């Protein structure tokens, strides 16, 4: 469900920005819309790989074993992939990519191209920064006491992550497969080549193998950002307070 929800947010943000020529305005529009995906996950229910990196705190608190984290995280990763790819397939089948004479389909290809052509270092760093913001959004949502507080707690960090252009492995499970499905339509491909200047060789590089390879540094970065930087550091800052609360109980 989390992969599906994140895919819904990604699809809506793509529609909003696909024919906006000013980069800053496009990023702001995308940042305003995309957070709905995480709101759906946290309010309705779902297990998101990037957010569940915070399970490391339960391990540090000796509530679960590390092998349990590995098992659950692997299961969630695969499930998120199924949900996000399923969402991308439904969007493609819906005909939504025909918007603006097929420009939405071409833009979907363009968006994926930028994600596939990052260097390992850039993708890793971008993944780290992304999940610092995503996990912070989850913690802020948890800290809020009412629904409006939770909405704003989610909105601002995710807005910052989208405007900054950082990489989220589950969001990419929508963006890149959406482009791969769009690539099966010759109209979208021709528009992408004419509108964005892609060559046939570049179009050929958009494939499932390249997608899976490019996901490795982003996923590693998300794990480092969520587990080590947010989870571990914040746990050690606050663990004495947690122990006091348990003793009080």
C-alpha positions as CSV (number, residue, x, y, z in Angstrom):
1,X,0.0,0.0,0.0
2,X,2.8,2.4,0.8
3,X,4.3,2.0,-2.7
4,X,0.9,2.6,-4.2
5,X,0.3,5.7,-2.1
6,X,3.7,7.2,-2.9
7,X,3.1,6.4,-6.5
8,X,-0.2,8.4,-6.4
9,X,1.6,11.4,-5.0
10,X,4.3,11.1,-7.6
11,X,1.8,10.8,-10.4
12,X,-0.2,13.8,-9.3
13,X,3.0,16.0,-9.0
14,X,4.1,14.9,-12.5
15,X,0.8,16.1,-14.0
16,X,1.2,19.4,-12.2
17,X,4.7,20.2,-13.4
18,X,5.0,18.5,-16.8
19,X,4.4,21.6,-18.9
20,X,5.8,24.2,-16.5
21,X,8.9,25.7,-18.2
22,X,10.3,27.6,-15.1
23,X,12.3,25.1,-13.0
24,X,11.8,26.8,-9.7
25,X,8.0,27.1,-10.1
26,X,7.8,23.4,-11.2
27,X,9.7,22.3,-8.1
28,X,7.5,24.3,-5.8
29,X,4.3,22.8,-7.5
30,X,5.7,19.3,-7.2
31,X,6.7,20.0,-3.6
32,X,3.2,21.1,-2.7
33,X,1.5,18.1,-4.1
34,X,3.9,15.2,-3.5
35,X,3.6,15.1,0.3
36,X,0.1,13.7,0.0
37,X,1.7,10.3,-0.7
38,X,3.3,10.2,2.7
39,X,0.2,11.5,4.4
40,X,-1.8,8.6,2.9
41,X,0.8,6.2,4.2
42,X,0.8,7.5,7.7
43,X,-2.9,8.3,8.1
44,X,-4.4,5.3,6.3
45,X,-1.8,2.7,6.9
46,X,1.2,1.2,5.1
47,X,4.8,0.2,5.5
48,X,7.3,2.5,3.7
49,X,10.8,1.2,3.3
50,X,12.5,4.6,3.9
51,X,10.4,5.4,7.0
52,X,10.9,1.9,8.4
53,X,14.6,2.6,8.5
54,X,13.7,4.1,12.0
55,X,13.3,0.5,13.2
56,X,17.0,0.7,14.1
57,X,15.9,2.6,17.2
58,X,14.0,-0.5,18.4
59,X,17.1,-2.6,17.9
60,X,19.3,-0.1,19.8
61,X,16.7,-0.2,22.6
62,X,16.9,-4.0,22.6
63,X,13.3,-4.6,21.6
64,X,14.0,-6.4,18.3
65,X,17.0,-8.3,16.7
66,X,18.9,-7.0,13.8
67,X,18.0,-10.0,11.6
68,X,14.3,-9.1,12.1
69,X,15.0,-5.7,10.7
70,X,16.7,-7.1,7.7
71,X,13.9,-9.6,7.0
72,X,11.2,-7.0,7.4
73,X,13.0,-4.3,5.4
74,X,13.6,-6.7,2.5
75,X,9.9,-7.7,2.5
76,X,8.8,-4.1,2.6
77,X,11.2,-3.1,-0.2
78,X,9.8,-5.8,-2.5
79,X,6.2,-4.9,-1.6
80,X,6.8,-1.2,-2.1
81,X,8.2,-2.1,-5.6
82,X,5.1,-4.0,-6.5
83,X,2.8,-1.2,-5.3
84,X,4.7,1.6,-7.0
85,X,5.1,-0.3,-10.3
86,X,1.4,-1.3,-10.2
87,X,0.5,2.4,-9.8
88,X,2.7,3.3,-12.7
89,X,1.1,0.7,-14.9
90,X,-2.4,1.8,-14.0
91,X,-1.5,5.5,-14.8
92,X,-0.1,4.4,-18.2
93,X,-3.2,2.3,-18.9
94,X,-5.5,5.2,-17.8
95,X,-4.4,7.3,-20.8
96,X,-3.3,10.1,-18.4
97,X,0.0,10.4,-20.2
98,X,-1.8,11.7,-23.3
99,X,-2.3,15.0,-21.6
100,X,-0.9,18.0,-23.5
101,X,-0.8,16.0,-26.7
102,X,1.4,13.3,-25.1
103,X,3.8,15.7,-23.5
104,X,3.1,14.2,-20.1
105,X,4.3,10.8,-21.4
106,X,7.4,12.5,-22.8
107,X,8.0,14.4,-19.5
108,X,7.8,11.0,-17.6
109,X,10.6,9.8,-19.8
110,X,12.6,13.0,-19.2
111,X,12.1,12.8,-15.4
112,X,13.4,9.2,-15.3
113,X,16.4,10.0,-17.5
114,X,17.7,12.5,-14.9
115,X,17.5,9.9,-12.2
116,X,19.2,7.1,-14.2
117,X,22.2,9.3,-15.2
118,X,23.4,10.3,-11.7
119,X,26.9,9.2,-10.6
120,X,27.2,6.7,-7.8
121,X,28.4,9.4,-5.4
122,X,25.7,11.9,-6.3
123,X,23.0,9.3,-6.0
124,X,24.3,8.1,-2.6
125,X,24.5,11.6,-1.2
126,X,21.1,12.6,-2.6
127,X,19.6,9.4,-1.0
128,X,21.1,10.3,2.3
129,X,19.7,13.8,2.3
130,X,16.3,12.6,1.1
131,X,15.8,10.2,4.0
132,X,17.0,12.6,6.6
133,X,14.0,14.7,5.6
134,X,11.6,11.8,5.2
135,X,12.4,10.3,8.6
136,X,12.2,13.8,10.2
137,X,8.8,14.2,8.6
138,X,7.7,10.9,10.2
139,X,9.0,11.9,13.6
140,X,7.4,15.3,13.4
141,X,4.1,13.7,12.4
142,X,4.4,11.3,15.4
143,X,5.1,14.2,17.8
144,X,2.0,16.2,16.6
145,X,-1.1,15.7,18.7
146,X,-3.8,16.5,16.2
147,X,-4.4,15.9,12.5
148,X,-3.6,19.4,11.4
149,X,-0.3,19.3,13.2
150,X,0.5,16.0,11.6
151,X,-0.3,17.4,8.1
152,X,2.1,20.3,8.6
153,X,4.7,18.0,10.2
154,X,4.8,15.9,7.1
155,X,4.4,18.7,4.6
156,X,7.4,20.9,5.2
157,X,10.2,18.3,5.2
158,X,8.8,16.5,2.2
159,X,8.3,19.9,0.4
160,X,12.0,20.6,1.1
161,X,13.0,17.2,-0.2
162,X,11.1,17.6,-3.5
163,X,12.2,21.2,-4.1
164,X,15.8,20.1,-3.4
165,X,15.6,17.3,-5.9
166,X,16.8,14.5,-3.6
167,X,16.4,10.8,-4.5
168,X,13.9,8.5,-2.8
169,X,14.1,4.8,-3.7
170,X,10.4,4.2,-3.5
171,X,9.3,7.3,-5.4
172,X,11.7,6.2,-8.1
173,X,9.9,2.8,-8.2
174,X,7.1,4.9,-9.7
175,X,9.0,7.5,-11.7
176,X,11.2,5.1,-13.7
177,X,8.7,2.3,-14.4
178,X,6.3,5.0,-15.5
179,X,8.9,6.1,-18.0
180,X,9.5,2.5,-19.1
181,X,5.8,2.0,-19.8
182,X,5.7,5.4,-21.6
183,X,8.7,4.2,-23.7
184,X,6.4,1.6,-25.3
185,X,4.4,4.4,-26.9
186,X,6.2,5.7,-30.0
187,X,4.4,9.1,-29.7
188,X,5.9,9.7,-26.2
189,X,9.3,8.6,-27.4
190,X,9.3,10.9,-30.4
191,X,8.1,13.8,-28.3
192,X,10.9,13.1,-25.7
193,X,13.5,13.1,-28.4
194,X,12.3,16.2,-30.1
195,X,11.3,18.3,-27.1
196,X,14.2,17.3,-24.7
197,X,16.8,16.5,-27.3
198,X,17.4,12.8,-26.4
199,X,19.2,10.6,-28.9
200,X,18.2,7.0,-29.7
201,X,21.2,5.8,-27.8
202,X,20.0,7.6,-24.7
203,X,16.5,6.2,-25.1
204,X,18.0,2.7,-25.3
205,X,19.7,3.3,-21.9
206,X,16.3,3.6,-20.4
207,X,15.7,0.0,-19.4
208,X,14.9,-2.2,-16.4
209,X,18.5,-3.3,-15.9
210,X,19.7,0.3,-15.7
211,X,16.9,1.1,-13.4
212,X,17.8,-1.7,-10.9
213,X,21.5,-0.8,-11.1
214,X,20.8,2.9,-10.4
215,X,18.6,2.0,-7.4
216,X,21.5,0.6,-5.5
217,X,23.3,3.8,-4.4
218,X,20.0,5.6,-3.8
219,X,18.7,2.8,-1.6
220,X,22.0,2.7,0.3
221,X,21.9,6.4,0.8
222,X,18.3,6.2,2.1
223,X,19.4,3.6,4.6
224,X,22.3,5.7,5.8
225,X,20.3,8.8,6.1
226,X,17.3,7.1,7.9
227,X,19.1,4.6,10.0
228,X,22.5,6.1,10.9
229,X,22.0,9.8,10.8
230,X,18.4,10.2,12.0
231,X,17.8,6.9,13.8
232,X,21.1,6.2,15.6
233,X,22.0,9.8,16.4
234,X,18.6,10.8,17.7
235,X,18.4,7.6,19.7
236,X,21.6,8.3,21.5
237,X,20.5,11.9,22.1
238,X,17.3,10.8,23.7
239,X,17.9,7.3,25.1
240,X,18.3,8.4,28.7
241,X,15.0,10.1,28.6
242,X,13.4,6.9,27.1
243,X,14.9,4.9,30.0
244,X,13.5,7.3,32.5
245,X,10.0,7.0,31.0
246,X,10.2,3.2,31.1
247,X,11.3,3.3,34.8
248,X,8.4,5.6,35.5
249,X,6.0,3.1,33.9
